[in-house]
Amino acid sequence: MDYQRVEGGREYVARLEHGQDWRGQIEAFADAEGIDAAVFFGLGAVKDATLYFYDQDDQEYHPDEFDEPFEVTAAVGNISHLEGERFAHTHVTLSRADGSAVGGHLESATTFAGELYLREFDARLEREHDDVTDLDLWPL
């Protein structure tokens, strides 16, 4: 395991804006506050979602689009840089009214309501291509 010790910096709680993209709001917030590395947790509800599943054999993301309302029972992720831009790497579990759930890598979702906790790190993390997984990962 590769690792890097980081200290915690600023902490935030935020309410996501209705009708706006869930992940896009987090990236815009990180830009506005100059956050180069962080971890976040969220919950709420979305009107729709596009989730990605990474096929480890094909080494490709496969999208699933959902045009239905969901509860966001868990949204977890981190902030770093990808190709020079702030990137909110976000995974979610979304539940339906019948209790069934879908989850994966969040590409986009229209926020109905959302609450977020974010803790900044005293570091700058820039993702780099990893040849083994064909993913952009932290080079620690």
N, C-alpha and C positions, 0 to 999 in steps of 0.2 A: 504494500500500500504506500502510495506517495502522499505526503501531507505537508501542510504549512500552518504554523501557528498564527492565529489572527486574534486581535483584540476587538471587542465590541465597541461600536461607536454610537451614533445617534439612534434613537428608537422612535418609531412613528406608529400611530394608529390612524387609519384613514377610512373614509366612506367612499366607495366607488360610485360614479355617476350613472344614473339610470339611462339606458339607451346607448351607452358607449361601450366600446370593446374592452373586455375585462383585462386582457394581457396588455393591450395598447396603453391603457391608463397607467398601469404599473411602470411601463417603460418611459412614458412621458413624465411621470412623477420622479423617477430616478434621474432622468435628464435634468429636470428643473432643480433638483436638490444636489446634483453633482455626485450621485451615489455610484461608485465604481464596483462595489461588491456588497452583497447583502443576502439575507435569507428572509423569506416571508411566509405567512400563513393566512388563509382567508376562508370565508364562508359566505353564503348568501343564496342568490337565485339568478338564473339566466334564462333568456327567452329561446335560445338556440345555441348550438355549439358545433365546432369542427374540431375533432380529436384526431391525433395521429397515433398510429401503432408502428413501432419500429420492428421490421422483420429482420431478425438477426442472421438468417441464412442469406436472404437477398440483399441485406444491408441497404434497405430502402424504407422510407416512411410511407405508410398507406393511410390515406385520409378516410374518416367516417364523418359524414355530415348529418346532423340531427336538427330538424326544424320543429322543436317541441320545447315546452318549458321544463326546467329541472331545478331541483334544490342543489346547491353546491354544498355537499356535506364535508368536503375537504378540498382545499386548494393549497398546494405547497410548492415552493420553488425557490429560486435564487436569482440574483442579479449578477451579471458579469458583462463583458464585452464580447461581441461576435462581429468580426469583420469591421471593427472600429465603431460599432453602434452598441448602445446598451440593449441587452437582451434579457428578458424575464423568462427563464426556463421554468415552465409551469406544468405541473401535473395535477389532475383533478379527478375526483370521484363525484359523479352526478347521479342523483336519484330521481326516480319517477314517482307518481302518486301511488302506484301499486307496490312500491318498495323495491322494485328492481333497480339495478344501477349499471352505469357504464363509466368507463374511466380511461385515462390515457394522457398523452402529451397534449396540452391545450394549445391549439393554433389560434382560435378565436372564439368569442362568445359574446352575445349582446347582453349586457348587464341589466337585470331587473333590480336587484339590490345586492350590495356587497360590502363587507367589512374586512379590513386588512390590518395585520400587524407586520411591521417590517423592522428588522434590525440590521444596521449598516456594519460592515467590517472595516478595519483600518488597512485595507489592501486594495489593489487593483487587480482584478482577475480578467485575463484575456483568453478566450477559448482558442485552442489550436487543433488542427486536424490530427486524429489518432488513426494510424494506419491499420491497427488490428481490428477496431470496431467500425471504422469509416465514419466516426462521429466527431464533432467538435467538442473537445473536453478541456477541463482545466489542466494546464501543464504545471503540476506541482513538483 
